[in-house]
């Protein structure tokens, strides 16, 4: 099972539970109006929370990103070689 299917399955399960609670399909006692207000905003709250978490993860990974000095030097050397080779074949920079 791919990660996408796991996420979609989890979202479908949560969405089904949310819809059942909103439509009073669960249990014999309906939820109070205050719980309906909380449940109505729950998907938006979860989406905003997920967005904040994602921004935090991206920010952390960006802050702890490793510099690869050897790879940078190797790439610059390859660029110099390519330019020299192209200059020998008549390309001007």
N, C-alpha and C positions, 0 to 999 in steps of 0.2 A: 504494500500500500504506500502510495507516495505521500509526501508531506501535504500536498494540496488537498488530497482526499481526506486526510486526517483533519485539516482545518475546516474543510467544507462540512464534514460530518459533525464536527463539534459545533459549528455555527448553526447547522440545521437542528441539532438537538436542543441547543439553547433557544433558538427561535421558536421551536415547537413548544417548549415549556413556557416561554414568555407568552406566546399566543394563547395557550391553554389557560394560563392564569388571567390574562386580560379578558378572555371570553367567558370566564367563570366555568370552565369545563372540568376543573379539578376539585374534588371533594364536594360535600353537600352544603357547606357553609360558604356563601359568597364573601369575597374580600371587601374590606371597608373602603370607602371612597379615598381615604388618605393613602392606602396601599396602592390603589389604582393610579394615583398621581405619581407615586414613586416608581411604579412599574412602567408607566407611560414614558418617563424620561430615561429609563435604564439603558436602552440601546444607544441613545445619544451620549450618555455618561460613559458607557463602555468604549465607544468610538473615540471620544476625546481622550480618555485614559490611555487607550492603545496608541494614539497619535503622540501623546506626551512621552510615553515609554519609548516609542520608535525614535523620536528626536533625541532623547537621552542616550540611547544606544549608539546612534550615528555620531553624536557629539563625542561620546567617550571613545569610540573607535577612531575617530579622527584625531583626537588629542593624543592617543597612544599609538598612532601609526608609526611604524619603523622606517627610518631612512636606510636606504640600501646604497651606501657609498660605492661599493665595488661594482655593483650593477650600473650605477650612474656613470662611473668612469669607463666601463666597458662599452656602454652605449655611445658615449661621446667619441671614443676611439673608432667605433664602427661608423659613426657619422662622418668623421674625418676621412676614413678610408673610402667611403662611398663617394664623398665629394671629390677626392683625388682621382678616383677611377672615372667619375663622370667628367672631370676636367680634362683627363687624357683623351676622352672620346669627343671632346669639343663642346661640352656644356659649360656655359659661363654662369657664375653666381654673382 
